Amino acid sequence: MRPVRLVAFVVCLAALLTAQVPKETVLLWPDGAPGAQGTADDDKPSLTIYPAGGPAKTSTGVIVCPGGGYAHLAMDHEGVQIAVWLNNLGISAHVLKYRLGPKYHYPVELWDAQRAIRYVRSRAAEFGIAPDHIGVWGFSAGGHLASTAATHFSHSDSESDPIDRQSDRPDFAILSYPVISMLEPYVHLGSRRNLLGDKPDPTLVQLLSNELQVTAQTPPTFLFHTTEDQVVPVENSIYYYLALRKAGVPVEMHIYQKGQHGVGLAAADPILRTWPDHLAAWLRVQGFR
């Protein structure tokens, strides 16, 4: 690319990124989250909402779960940048700040994800999206959270909270280099320790090995991983794919040979940056854009 064109590209990209101003950040439980251990910022799960607009706007919304080993959140390249990418497809984005270990353990993180799904569904008409076009997208440990939401959904019969009356089942899932299994040899030990503690209950280890929890009701899923991933072994995605296929769930997987863990959209890599194009095509095939 010529220098003048490169400068123009960078300027346009910067303008695009700064133009994406989130509509609002909301607390999932304004009066205090269940199981909260205090009133600090990390005790308050929230959603930052990036509404899509313009002629390309679709009726789809996505809850984005950044990764970080259940210890921190990669809010930029697995949060804000993802919201911008979704908005450019006309898809509304909702970036989740969920509670983290070692302060919080399961099921608190799942409560936050389920509440986020219910919250977006409860405001679907206001956001201009369809209540049956709400997906989850998770990266790394956020991929584990998203796959947990996709395999452990329930139906609340709450009469007191209108948000909790909504279904928490996502309509589709996108999993990018996800942690799936809590079982050795493919578990990411840091994620397991932060989610389940130093000496996890074997029953919970099985329950949260999501390759074992897939059913025919698990939503359609898109998987992206790299063989070279030295942090979360690619077998996490492979075994989840096989479980989805066995259950008859629509699934597509793209595994690249090269690429380290945590690449996000991989905009700087001429090969890996093609993976979001496959995702965009899959969303169209599934009827979500």
ROVEXRO-822818 format. One record per residue (C-alpha): residue in three letters; x, y, z. Coordinates in nm, 4 decimals, padded with zeros to 6 digits, always signed. Last residue first. Example, Ala and Ser with C-alpha at 12.3 -4.5 7.8 and 13.67 -1.06 7.14 Angstrom:
# ROVEXRO-822818
<resn: SER east: +01.3670 north: -00.1060 up: +00.7140>
<resn: ALA east: +01.2300 north: -00.4500 up: +00.7800>
END
This chain:
# ROVEXRO-822818
<resn: ARG east: -02.7927 north: -01.0404 up: +00.8782>
<resn: PHE east: -02.8987 north: -01.3179 up: +01.1187>
<resn: GLY east: -03.0455 north: -01.5516 up: +00.8587>
<resn: GLN east: -02.8159 north: -01.8473 up: +00.9293>
<resn: VAL east: -02.6501 north: -01.8125 up: +00.5883>
<resn: ARG east: -02.5987 north: -01.4403 up: +00.6529>
<resn: LEU east: -02.4380 north: -01.5067 up: +00.9909>
<resn: TRP east: -02.2165 north: -01.7669 up: +00.8252>
<resn: ALA east: -02.0998 north: -01.5156 up: +00.5628>
<resn: ALA east: -02.0066 north: -01.2637 up: +00.8332>
<resn: LEU east: -01.8220 north: -01.5374 up: +01.0217>
<resn: HIS east: -01.6241 north: -01.6386 up: +00.7154>
<resn: ASP east: -01.5292 north: -01.2734 up: +00.6627>
<resn: PRO east: -01.4256 north: -01.2569 up: +01.0299>
<resn: TRP east: -01.1702 north: -01.5327 up: +00.9565>
<resn: THR east: -00.9939 north: -01.3456 up: +00.6769>
<resn: ARG east: -00.7828 north: -01.1473 up: +00.9225>
<resn: LEU east: -00.5912 north: -01.4654 up: +00.9958>
<resn: ILE east: -00.4109 north: -01.4609 up: +00.6618>
<resn: PRO east: -00.2972 north: -01.1004 up: +00.6143>
<resn: ASP east: -00.2354 north: -01.0575 up: +00.9896>
<resn: ALA east: -00.2741 north: -00.6983 up: +01.1110>
<resn: ALA east: -00.6534 north: -00.7122 up: +01.1478>
<resn: ALA east: -00.6419 north: -01.0242 up: +01.3654>
<resn: LEU east: -01.0101 north: -00.9858 up: +01.4678>
<resn: GLY east: -00.9147 north: -01.0896 up: +01.8205>
<resn: VAL east: -00.5685 north: -01.2456 up: +01.8174>
<resn: GLY east: -00.5884 north: -01.3947 up: +02.1670>
<resn: HIS east: -00.3893 north: -01.7123 up: +02.1157>
<resn: GLN east: -00.1208 north: -01.7264 up: +01.8513>
<resn: GLY east: -00.1720 north: -01.7856 up: +01.4830>
<resn: LYS east: -00.0770 north: -02.0414 up: +01.2221>
<resn: GLN east: -00.2666 north: -02.3515 up: +01.1066>
<resn: TYR east: -00.6084 north: -02.1917 up: +01.0859>
<resn: ILE east: -00.9169 north: -02.3745 up: +01.2080>
<resn: HIS east: -01.2565 north: -02.2604 up: +01.0824>
<resn: MET east: -01.5667 north: -02.4283 up: +01.2243>
<resn: GLU east: -01.9314 north: -02.4243 up: +01.1168>
<resn: VAL east: -02.2206 north: -02.5669 up: +01.3157>
<resn: PRO east: -02.5902 north: -02.6438 up: +01.2739>
<resn: VAL east: -02.6893 north: -02.8688 up: +01.5673>
<resn: GLY east: -02.7557 north: -03.2338 up: +01.4822>
<resn: ALA east: -02.6507 north: -03.3617 up: +01.8256>
<resn: LYS east: -02.3541 north: -03.5507 up: +01.6787>
<resn: ARG east: -02.2485 north: -03.2374 up: +01.4907>
<resn: LEU east: -02.2649 north: -03.0289 up: +01.8062>
<resn: ALA east: -02.0557 north: -03.2828 up: +01.9965>
<resn: LEU east: -01.8002 north: -03.2992 up: +01.7151>
<resn: TYR east: -01.7726 north: -02.9195 up: +01.7070>
<resn: TYR east: -01.7253 north: -02.9095 up: +02.0837>
<resn: TYR east: -01.4512 north: -03.1686 up: +02.0549>
<resn: ILE east: -01.2741 north: -02.9681 up: +01.7860>
<resn: SER east: -01.3087 north: -02.6321 up: +01.9601>
<resn: ASN east: -01.1420 north: -02.7462 up: +02.2819>
<resn: GLU east: -00.9027 north: -02.9626 up: +02.0790>
<resn: VAL east: -00.7487 north: -02.6359 up: +01.9547>
<resn: PRO east: -00.5534 north: -02.6149 up: +02.2785>
<resn: VAL east: -00.6039 north: -02.2956 up: +02.4797>
<resn: VAL east: -00.2701 north: -02.1307 up: +02.5544>
<resn: GLN east: -00.0340 north: -02.2675 up: +02.2882>
<resn: ASP east: -00.2610 north: -02.1910 up: +01.9914>
<resn: GLU east: -00.0746 north: -02.3193 up: +01.6827>
<resn: THR east: -00.3733 north: -02.5165 up: +01.5559>
<resn: THR east: -00.5741 north: -02.1950 up: +01.5411>
<resn: HIS east: -00.9356 north: -02.1421 up: +01.6442>
<resn: PHE east: -01.2706 north: -02.0144 up: +01.5148>
<resn: LEU east: -01.6087 north: -02.1728 up: +01.5889>
<resn: PHE east: -01.9593 north: -02.0759 up: +01.4699>
<resn: THR east: -02.2590 north: -02.2215 up: +01.6538>
<resn: PRO east: -02.6270 north: -02.2928 up: +01.6020>
<resn: PRO east: -02.8083 north: -02.3106 up: +01.9389>
<resn: THR east: -02.7942 north: -02.6057 up: +02.1808>
<resn: GLN east: -03.1417 north: -02.7612 up: +02.1819>
<resn: ALA east: -03.0220 north: -03.0859 up: +02.0175>
<resn: THR east: -02.7986 north: -03.1319 up: +02.3191>
<resn: VAL east: -02.4431 north: -03.0307 up: +02.4120>
<resn: GLN east: -02.3371 north: -03.0756 up: +02.7750>
<resn: LEU east: -02.0285 north: -03.2979 up: +02.7403>
<resn: GLU east: -01.8414 north: -03.0548 up: +02.5119>
<resn: ASN east: -01.9330 north: -02.7996 up: +02.7770>
<resn: SER east: -01.6933 north: -02.9263 up: +03.0375>
<resn: LEU east: -01.8763 north: -02.7206 up: +03.2987>
<resn: LEU east: -02.0802 north: -03.0083 up: +03.4387>
<resn: GLN east: -01.7829 north: -03.2441 up: +03.4419>
<resn: VAL east: -01.5619 north: -03.0050 up: +03.6364>
<resn: LEU east: -01.8614 north: -02.9225 up: +03.8549>
<resn: THR east: -01.8996 north: -03.2872 up: +03.9568>
<resn: PRO east: -01.5255 north: -03.3136 up: +04.0152>
<resn: ASP east: -01.5537 north: -03.0316 up: +04.2749>
<resn: PRO east: -01.2681 north: -02.7942 up: +04.2085>
<resn: LYS east: -00.9588 north: -02.7814 up: +04.4287>
<resn: ASP east: -00.7924 north: -02.4490 up: +04.3480>
<resn: GLY east: -01.1158 north: -02.2660 up: +04.2710>
<resn: LEU east: -01.3928 north: -02.3202 up: +04.0177>
<resn: LEU east: -01.3871 north: -02.0173 up: +03.7853>
<resn: ASN east: -01.0426 north: -01.8764 up: +03.8603>
<resn: ARG east: -00.8832 north: -02.2207 up: +03.8818>
<resn: ARG east: -01.0548 north: -02.3462 up: +03.5694>
<resn: SER east: -00.9533 north: -02.0388 up: +03.3688>
<resn: GLY east: -00.5938 north: -02.0672 up: +03.4862>
<resn: LEU east: -00.5824 north: -02.4387 up: +03.4088>
<resn: HIS east: -00.6821 north: -02.4057 up: +03.0456>
<resn: VAL east: -00.8212 north: -02.7559 up: +03.0043>
<resn: TYR east: -00.7004 north: -02.9788 up: +02.7208>
<resn: PRO east: -00.5394 north: -03.2658 up: +02.9150>
<resn: GLU east: -00.7352 north: -03.2494 up: +03.1401>
<resn: LEU east: -01.1013 north: -03.1680 up: +03.1891>
<resn: MET east: -01.2536 north: -02.8211 up: +03.2259>
<resn: SER east: -01.3390 north: -02.8212 up: +02.8564>
<resn: ILE east: -01.4596 north: -02.5381 up: +02.6344>
<resn: VAL east: -01.2043 north: -02.2560 up: +02.6492>
<resn: PRO east: -01.2709 north: -02.0753 up: +02.3278>
<resn: TYR east: -01.0425 north: -01.9706 up: +02.0421>
<resn: SER east: -01.3368 north: -01.7606 up: +01.9183>
<resn: LEU east: -01.6844 north: -01.8954 up: +01.9915>
<resn: ILE east: -01.9868 north: -01.7459 up: +01.8188>
<resn: ALA east: -02.3216 north: -01.8652 up: +01.9544>
<resn: PHE east: -02.6766 north: -01.8550 up: +01.8199>
<resn: ASP east: -03.0324 north: -01.7969 up: +01.9446>
<resn: PRO east: -02.9155 north: -01.7525 up: +02.3044>
<resn: ARG east: -03.1273 north: -01.9240 up: +02.5704>
<resn: ASP east: -03.1906 north: -01.6906 up: +02.8648>
<resn: SER east: -03.5674 north: -01.6800 up: +02.8128>
<resn: GLN east: -03.7402 north: -01.3725 up: +02.9554>
<resn: ARG east: -03.9319 north: -01.3728 up: +03.2825>
<resn: ASP east: -03.6110 north: -01.2655 up: +03.4569>
<resn: ILE east: -03.6374 north: -00.9228 up: +03.2948>
<resn: PRO east: -03.9939 north: -00.8740 up: +03.4199>
<resn: ASP east: -03.8825 north: -00.9331 up: +03.7817>
<resn: SER east: -04.1531 north: -01.0238 up: +04.0350>
<resn: GLU east: -04.3213 north: -01.3117 up: +03.8552>
<resn: SER east: -04.0127 north: -01.5232 up: +03.8053>
<resn: ASP east: -04.0799 north: -01.8459 up: +03.6161>
<resn: SER east: -03.7300 north: -01.8602 up: +03.4763>
<resn: HIS east: -03.6488 north: -02.0781 up: +03.1796>
<resn: SER east: -03.3055 north: -02.2329 up: +03.1822>
<resn: PHE east: -02.9894 north: -02.2202 up: +02.9735>
<resn: HIS east: -02.6941 north: -02.4455 up: +03.0482>
<resn: THR east: -02.5599 north: -02.5326 up: +02.7004>
<resn: ALA east: -02.5477 north: -02.1993 up: +02.5143>
<resn: ALA east: -02.4818 north: -01.9981 up: +02.8318>
<resn: THR east: -02.1928 north: -02.2334 up: +02.9059>
<resn: SER east: -02.0686 north: -02.1862 up: +02.5486>
<resn: ALA east: -02.0702 north: -01.8095 up: +02.6031>
<resn: LEU east: -01.8881 north: -01.8402 up: +02.9364>
<resn: HIS east: -01.6311 north: -02.0745 up: +02.7844>
<resn: GLY east: -01.5891 north: -01.8355 up: +02.4952>
<resn: GLY east: -01.5348 north: -01.5563 up: +02.7465>
<resn: ALA east: -01.2539 north: -01.7763 up: +02.8756>
<resn: SER east: -01.1099 north: -01.7561 up: +02.5205>
<resn: PHE east: -01.3344 north: -01.5155 up: +02.3284>
<resn: GLY east: -01.7136 north: -01.5164 up: +02.3474>
<resn: TRP east: -01.9972 north: -01.4176 up: +02.1195>
<resn: VAL east: -02.3580 north: -01.4597 up: +02.2314>
<resn: GLY east: -02.6657 north: -01.4326 up: +02.0105>
<resn: ILE east: -03.0028 north: -01.2585 up: +02.0022>
<resn: HIS east: -03.2168 north: -01.2954 up: +01.6899>
<resn: ASP east: -03.5305 north: -01.4499 up: +01.8457>
<resn: PRO east: -03.6188 north: -01.1331 up: +02.0399>
<resn: ALA east: -03.5924 north: -00.9342 up: +01.7152>
<resn: ILE east: -03.3944 north: -00.6119 up: +01.7252>
<resn: GLY east: -03.4918 north: -00.2452 up: +01.7205>
<resn: PHE east: -03.3230 north: -00.1679 up: +02.0531>
<resn: GLU east: -03.6554 north: -00.0603 up: +02.2072>
<resn: ALA east: -03.8284 north: -00.3707 up: +02.0723>
<resn: ALA east: -03.5522 north: -00.5936 up: +02.2068>
<resn: ARG east: -03.5556 north: -00.4425 up: +02.5560>
<resn: SER east: -03.6533 north: -00.7630 up: +02.7418>
<resn: ARG east: -03.4363 north: -00.9674 up: +02.5056>
<resn: VAL east: -03.1350 north: -00.7515 up: +02.5875>
<resn: TYR east: -03.1935 north: -00.7959 up: +02.9612>
<resn: ARG east: -03.2579 north: -01.1694 up: +02.9331>
<resn: ILE east: -02.9307 north: -01.2237 up: +02.7482>
<resn: ALA east: -02.7430 north: -01.0048 up: +02.9959>
<resn: ARG east: -02.9026 north: -01.1846 up: +03.2922>
<resn: GLN east: -02.7855 north: -01.5154 up: +03.1524>
<resn: ALA east: -02.4313 north: -01.3836 up: +03.1142>
<resn: ASP east: -02.4233 north: -01.2407 up: +03.4682>
<resn: TRP east: -02.5706 north: -01.5558 up: +03.6220>
<resn: LEU east: -02.3103 north: -01.7583 up: +03.4339>
<resn: GLU east: -02.0292 north: -01.5578 up: +03.5946>
<resn: VAL east: -02.1869 north: -01.6083 up: +03.9395>
<resn: PRO east: -02.2280 north: -01.9851 up: +03.9036>
<resn: TYR east: -01.9325 north: -02.0379 up: +03.9335>
<resn: HIS east: -01.6680 north: -01.8426 up: +04.1251>
<resn: TYR east: -01.6179 north: -01.4819 up: +04.2234>
<resn: LYS east: -01.3185 north: -01.3239 up: +04.3952>
<resn: PRO east: -01.0735 north: -01.5544 up: +04.2142>
<resn: GLY east: -01.2316 north: -01.4881 up: +03.9842>
<resn: LEU east: -01.4353 north: -01.2448 up: +03.7803>
<resn: ARG east: -01.7700 north: -01.0686 up: +03.7527>
<resn: TYR east: -01.9032 north: -00.9917 up: +03.4064>
<resn: LYS east: -01.8581 north: -00.6802 up: +03.1963>
<resn: LEU east: -02.0664 north: -00.7630 up: +02.8908>
<resn: VAL east: -02.0434 north: -00.5772 up: +02.5606>
<resn: HIS east: -02.3813 north: -00.5374 up: +02.3900>
<resn: ALA east: -02.3621 north: -00.5092 up: +02.0120>
<resn: SER east: -02.6298 north: -00.4209 up: +01.7560>
<resn: ILE east: -02.5765 north: -00.5723 up: +01.4126>
<resn: GLY east: -02.5731 north: -00.3574 up: +01.0982>
<resn: LEU east: -02.2616 north: -00.5284 up: +00.9676>
<resn: ASN east: -02.0537 north: -00.2212 up: +01.0568>
<resn: ASN east: -02.2129 north: -00.2366 up: +01.4016>
<resn: LEU east: -02.0732 north: -00.5868 up: +01.4448>
<resn: TRP east: -01.7189 north: -00.4719 up: +01.3656>
<resn: VAL east: -01.7513 north: -00.1755 up: +01.6021>
<resn: ALA east: -01.8782 north: -00.4028 up: +01.8821>
<resn: ILE east: -01.5894 north: -00.6413 up: +01.8211>
<resn: GLN east: -01.3385 north: -00.3589 up: +01.8494>
<resn: VAL east: -01.4980 north: -00.2519 up: +02.1786>
<resn: GLY east: -01.4916 north: -00.5993 up: +02.3320>
<resn: GLU east: -01.2301 north: -00.8552 up: +02.2383>
<resn: HIS east: -00.9694 north: -00.6063 up: +02.1120>
<resn: ASP east: -01.0505 north: -00.3448 up: +02.3765>
<resn: MET east: -01.2220 north: -00.5048 up: +02.6763>
<resn: ALA east: -00.9738 north: -00.7849 up: +02.7286>
<resn: LEU east: -01.1343 north: -00.8684 up: +03.0659>
<resn: HIS east: -00.9538 north: -00.9874 up: +03.3789>
<resn: ALA east: -00.9326 north: -01.3035 up: +03.5920>
<resn: TYR east: -01.1823 north: -01.5373 up: +03.4189>
<resn: GLY east: -00.8912 north: -01.6268 up: +03.1875>
<resn: GLY east: -00.9092 north: -01.2927 up: +03.0096>
<resn: GLY east: -01.1777 north: -01.3145 up: +02.7442>
<resn: PRO east: -01.4383 north: -01.0654 up: +02.6309>
<resn: CYS east: -01.8053 north: -01.1735 up: +02.6319>
<resn: VAL east: -02.0049 north: -00.9949 up: +02.3589>
<resn: ILE east: -02.3868 north: -01.0080 up: +02.3695>
<resn: VAL east: -02.5085 north: -00.9913 up: +02.0103>
<resn: GLY east: -02.8162 north: -00.8274 up: +01.8587>
<resn: THR east: -02.9881 north: -00.9009 up: +01.5287>
<resn: SER east: -03.2761 north: -00.7179 up: +01.3574>
<resn: THR east: -03.0446 north: -00.5741 up: +01.0936>
<resn: LYS east: -02.9265 north: -00.2208 up: +01.0243>
<resn: ALA east: -02.7706 north: -00.1765 up: +00.6803>
<resn: PRO east: -02.9723 north: +00.1394 up: +00.6055>
<resn: GLY east: -02.8323 north: +00.3227 up: +00.9065>
<resn: GLY east: -02.8033 north: +00.2189 up: +01.2683>
<resn: ALA east: -02.6487 north: -00.0288 up: +01.5056>
<resn: PRO east: -02.6680 north: +00.0295 up: +01.8780>
<resn: TYR east: -02.3545 north: -00.0137 up: +02.0918>
<resn: ILE east: -02.4679 north: -00.0995 up: +02.4440>
<resn: THR east: -02.2274 north: -00.1336 up: +02.7319>
<resn: LEU east: -02.3604 north: -00.4020 up: +02.9627>
<resn: SER east: -02.2899 north: -00.4281 up: +03.3343>
<resn: PRO east: -02.1870 north: -00.6547 up: +03.6186>
<resn: LYS east: -02.1391 north: -00.4637 up: +03.9465>
<resn: ASP east: -01.9056 north: -00.6238 up: +04.2019>
<resn: ASP east: -01.5967 north: -00.5243 up: +03.9999>
<resn: ASP east: -01.7009 north: -00.1585 up: +04.0296>
<resn: ALA east: -01.7012 north: -00.1765 up: +04.4085>
<resn: THR east: -02.0213 north: -00.2348 up: +04.6062>
<resn: GLY east: -01.9310 north: -00.5513 up: +04.7918>
<resn: GLN east: -01.9450 north: -00.9295 up: +04.7811>
<resn: ALA east: -02.2303 north: -00.9474 up: +04.5307>
<resn: GLY east: -02.4092 north: -01.2856 up: +04.5349>
<resn: PRO east: -02.7082 north: -01.1498 up: +04.3493>
<resn: ALA east: -02.6287 north: -00.8169 up: +04.1831>
<resn: GLY east: -02.7209 north: -00.4893 up: +04.3526>
<resn: ASP east: -03.0135 north: -00.2518 up: +04.3106>
<resn: PRO east: -02.9295 north: -00.1653 up: +03.9489>
<resn: TRP east: -02.8964 north: -00.5362 up: +03.8557>
<resn: LEU east: -02.7607 north: -00.5606 up: +03.5024>
<resn: LEU east: -02.6038 north: -00.2187 up: +03.5429>
<resn: VAL east: -02.6313 north: -00.0148 up: +03.2257>
<resn: THR east: -02.3784 north: +00.1508 up: +02.9978>
<resn: GLU east: -02.5308 north: +00.3685 up: +02.7311>
<resn: LYS east: -02.5413 north: +00.4562 up: +02.3642>
<resn: PRO east: -02.1797 north: +00.3646 up: +02.3020>
<resn: VAL east: -02.0019 north: +00.6071 up: +02.0718>
<resn: GLN east: -01.8740 north: +00.4497 up: +01.7503>
<resn: ALA east: -01.7449 north: +00.7590 up: +01.5755>
<resn: THR east: -01.4062 north: +00.7223 up: +01.7421>
<resn: LEU east: -01.3502 north: +00.3875 up: +01.5735>
<resn: LEU east: -01.4624 north: +00.5029 up: +01.2312>
<resn: ALA east: -01.2545 north: +00.8179 up: +01.2465>
<resn: ALA east: -00.9490 north: +00.6168 up: +01.3446>
<resn: LEU east: -01.0099 north: +00.3788 up: +01.0539>
<resn: CYS east: -01.0486 north: +00.6677 up: +00.8109>
<resn: VAL east: -00.7267 north: +00.8274 up: +00.9318>
<resn: VAL east: -00.5407 north: +00.4952 up: +00.9121>
<resn: PHE east: -00.6660 north: +00.4338 up: +00.5569>
<resn: ALA east: -00.5708 north: +00.7843 up: +00.4462>
<resn: VAL east: -00.2236 north: +00.7387 up: +00.5890>
<resn: LEU east: -00.1877 north: +00.4053 up: +00.4091>
<resn: ARG east: -00.3113 north: +00.5567 up: +00.0841>
<resn: VAL east: -00.0511 north: +00.8302 up: +00.1040>
<resn: PRO east: +00.2225 north: +00.5787 up: +00.1948>
<resn: ARG east: +00.1367 north: +00.3435 up: -00.0950>
<resn: MET east: +00.0000 north: +00.0000 up: +00.0000>
END
